[in-house]
Amino acid sequence: MRAIVIGAGISGMMSARELLLAGTRVTLIERQQVGRESSWAGGGIISPLYPWRYSDAVNQLASSSQKAYPALAARLAGNTGIDPEYLNSGVLIFSPDETRKAVRWAQQWQVDLQQVGRREIHDIESTLKSPAEEGLWLPQVAQVRNPRFMKALHKELENLGARFILQTAVTGFEHKGTSITAVKTADRNYSADQIILCSGAWAAETLRDTMRQPEIEPVRGQMLLFKTKPGMVNRITLWDSHYTVPRKDGRVLFGSTIEHTGFVKETTREATELLHQCAIDLYPQLADSPIEHHWAGLRPGSPGGVPYIGRHPEYDNLFINAGHYRNGVVLAPASAKLVADLVLGRETEIDPAPYAFDAVRE
């Protein structure tokens, strides 16, 4: 069987990996370079932010993916020589009004969640200026350094025989009845037995003027990277939609904004100032650390953050795996497994109904 995957971000490449491991010949068509959109731009936290705010549909994918990540990261490192820097950092979350809801969520999903006061917070992260008297500590939450993860994944797919067509936008589709017969680009058309749309924030745009579109829209997020010494920040922290992520080499990532600006991806001075002030409010020592990089990415926003995973209602051989919003990294392994199961006609481990094209999302 031959498959075309449209999009070479984390969703596209993980979907391609699942298909390749099952013996499928896979071509990936990417409008830019590999993994350079939200897959690269985010924080790499292997947990939804404030997970109790999400539906069971999102938490089911997250729980499954979290179990898969340690072996996945180790396998990628061993097969490619590129370390994705899987690191169990734990996360401190400050959300005083949601403690009861968080505790119920932790009980439902069997997550180690601890209510901690200022003394415990200091013991967990001594350099943090706690924004609240109490916090929630999730010691089992991990991270990957997503740019390195994407490089390792790219190399493994090449080793597995994937074909990459880069800097090539999909311009439309040819179809006969309820089957897609070709994927059109400016240079030529490509045919395959199955088509999987994984173009993130561009998923709806890719189908524009051709067929029904999923409710996916771009949501800009801007990030800062501080150059610091190892040990200055050790734990992921989450406060008021902003997060701090320490990397192994001492660099500290701080994000993020949530901006509905369409496909405008430029950074702004206002965001630099906002994020910088928020960062030093939490970690005053960052005031003396240089900002090494400031960038923006476009997340694939969807209603309730519930991705579209499944067959398009109008075509038998067109599938979608997109719309993961802020949770592309954490949801990627389970989402890819689910869409591959559906494409290959295998029994699914996760009920696909909540992710169907016409499923209710709220």
N, C-alpha and C positions, 0 to 999 in steps of 0.2 A: 504494500500500500504506500502511496505517496501523499504527503501532507504539506500544505503551505501554512506557515504561521506568520501572521501579519503583526509585526512588532517584536523587537529584540530587547525589551526590558526584562525585568525579573519574571513577570508573568509569562511572557512569550518564551523566554529561554527555559524556564522550568517546565512549561508545557511541552516544548520541543524535546527536552531531556526525557520526560516520561515516554513520549512516543518513540524516540530513538532506542531506548532500552527495551521497548517491546518489538523492535525490528522494523519500524516504519522509516521510510526515507523522508527526510524533512528538509525543506527549504524555508529559511526565515527572510522576510522582506522587511527592511527597516528604513524609515524615512530619514534618519540621521546616522549616528554611529551607535554601536552596541551599548546599551545600558546607560545612556547619557541623560535620561529625563528623570522622572521622580524616583526611579530605582536607585540612581546615583545621588540624588539631591537630598534624600531623607536622612533620618538618624540611625536606621538600622536596629531599632529596638524590637525585640522579638516578643512583643505584647501590644495589644491595642492600648492607646492612651485612655485612661479611665475606662477599663473594660466593662464595668458594670453599667455603663451608659449604652452599651450596644446590645442588639438582639441576640437571641440564642444562635441565630444563623451565623453571625460573625464569630461568636465565641466558640462555636463548634469547629470552624475552620482553624481558629487560632490555637485551640487546645490540641488538635491533631498535628498542626505544623510544629508547635513547640516540642512535641515528643520526637519529631523527625529531625530537628535541626542539629543536635550534637553529632549524630552519625553522618548526616549530610555534609556538614562543615568539615569533618575529619576526612571523609571520602574525597571531597574536592581538593583539600590540601594534599592528600596523598597521591591523587591522580595527576595533579597539575603542578605541584611545587609552589603554589600560591596560597598563602595562609589567609583565610577569610577573617581571621582574628575573632573567632567565636569566644565570647567572654561572659561569664556569669557575674554581672555587676550588681544585680539586685536593683530595685527601684524604690525610692522614697516618694510617696504621693501625698500631696497636701490638698485635701478637699473636705474641710470640717463638716459641712452640711450633708455629706453623703456617706458617713461612716456606716450607718445601718444598712444601706443599700449595698455597700461594698462587702460587708460581712456576709450578707445573704448570698451575694454572687460567689464569694469565695467558698462558702459551704456547698453551693450547688455544683461548682466546677472542681471541687477538691483542691483548691489553691492555698498554699501557705501564705496567709495574710495576718500580720501582727499589728495591733494598735500600739503605738509608741509615743511617749512623752518627750519633753526636751532633753532629758538626760540620755534616754536611749537614742534619740536622734543624734546627739553629739557623739555618742559612742560609734554609731554607724558611719557618720560623715562629719568629722570634727571641724572641717573648714566651712561648713554650710551655716549661713545665717538663717535659721529656721523662720519661715514666714508665718508659722502658726504654732500654737502650744502643743498640738498633737498632730501626728501623721500616721500614714499607713505604710508599712514596710513589707515588700514582697521580695524575699531573698532569692527566689528561684528565677527571677526574670533575667534573661541574657540579652546579648547584642551580637551583631556581626558588623564588621566595618564594610558597609555595603559596596563602596567602590571596589574593594578587593574581592568581595564575594562575586561581583559581576565579572571581574576579570577571570577569576577561577572558573566560573560557570561557562564563560565564553570559550575558554581553552578546552574545557572538557567536552563541550559540544563539538568543537572542531575535531577533537580526538575521536569522537563517536561517529564522525562522518557527516555532520550537518553542513549544509550549504548556506552561506550568508550572502545576501544581496543588500548592500548598504547604500545609504544616501539615495534611496529610491522610494518615492511616495507611491502608494496605491491610488490610482485615479478612478477606479470603477471596477465593475464586474460584468462578465458575460454569463448568461444563463440560458438554460433550456428547460422549460417547465419549472419544476421545483428543485433543480440542481444548478449549482454554480459550475460553469464549464471552464472559466478562465478568470484569473485575477489580472486586471489591466494596470500597466504602468506607462510612463511616457515613452519608454524605450521599446517595450515588448509585452506580450501577454504570457502568463504562466499558468499551466494547468496542473491539477492534482485531484486526487480522489476526495480529500477532505480539506476544508479551509477552517483555520482557527484564528479569530480576530482577537488580538491581544495588544491593541495599540493605545491602551491607557486613556489619557485625557483626550486623545484624538479618535476614540472608538466611534463615537456618534458622527463625527466629521467624516470619517472614512466611508460611512454608509450613506452620507447625505445625497439626496436626489436619486438614490438607487432603491432603497427599501426602508422599512421601519427602523427607527434608530432607538437604542437604549437611552435612558435618561442619565447620561454621563456628561459632565461639564468640567472644564479646567478650573482649578482652584489654586491660585499662586501661593507658594510658601517660600519665605526668605530665611536664610540661615547665616550664622557667623561661625567661624572657626578660630579659636584662640590658640596661640602657641605658648604652651606652658611646660613645666617640668613634670615628669611622672610623679604621681602621689598627691598633687595639689587637689585634684578632684578624683574620687574613686567610685562614686555611686551615680547611677542615673537618678535624676530628680525631676519631678513633674509638679508644676504649680501654675494654675491659671492658664492652661493650654500651652505653656512654654516648657521646654524640656532641656536638660543639660545631660550630655553624653560624654563620658571620659573615654578616650582611646588608650590603647596600650602604650603608645609612645609619649603620652602626656598631653597631647592635643585635646582640646575640649570643644565639642560642637554644641552650639546653642541655637535653638529655634523655638517656635517658628511663627511666622505670620499666617493668617488665613484671609486671603484677598480674592474677591471675585472680579477679576480684571480681564476675563476672556483669555485669549492666547498671548497676552502681553506678559513677557517673562523677565523684563528688565528689573534690576535691583533699584532700590530707592534710598536716599539719604535718611528719610523719615524712619524707615525700617531699621537701618543701621543704628540710629540713635535709640529707638525703642528697645531693640534686642540687647544692645550694649548696656543700657541702664537696667533692664530686667536681670541680666546676667550678673552684674556687679551687686545688685541688691541681694541676690542669693549667695554669691561668692565674692565678697569684697576684694579678695586678692587678685581677681581677674582684671581689676582696674589698672594694674601694672603689667598686664600681659598684652602683647600686640595682637591685633586682629590680623590673622594671616590670609583669610579669604572670606568673601561675602558673595553668596550666590542665591539664585532663585530656581525653583522647579515648579512644574504644573502637575498637581495631583488630579487623578480621575475621580471627581466627586460624583456620588450617586445617592439616591434617597436612602437615609438610614445607614449609609456606608456599606450596604449589602451589595456585593458584587454580582454581576451577571455571569453565570457559569452554566452553559448549556446550549442547546440547539436554537438557532434563529427560527422563529415561527413560520417564516415564509420559504425556507430552503432546507432540504434534507441534509445537505453536506456542509452547511455553514454553522460553525459553533462560535461562541463568545466566551472569553475569559478576561473580563475587564471591569472597572468600576470599583476598585478596592479602596479608594479614597486615601486615608492616611495610613492604611494598614497593608500596603502592598508587600512589604518584606515578610511580616509575620504570617500573612495568609497564603503566601506563594506556594509552599510545598503541597498543602492540602488542596488548594484550588487547582493546581496543575494535575494532581492525581485524579481529582474528580472529573475535570474536563477530558483527560485522556481516557478514563474509564468509559465516559459517554461516547467519545469518538470511536473507541475500539469495541464498543458493545460489551464491555465487561461489567460484572456486578459491582456496584458502587458501595464503598464503606460508609459514605455520608449520604443522607437523603438529599437528592438534588432539587427537590421541589422549591425550597425557599429562594433558590438562586435562578429559577427559570425566568425567561424573558418577561412574562406577564405576571409573575408573582407580585403580591402586594408588598411594597417597601415603604416603611415609614419610620 
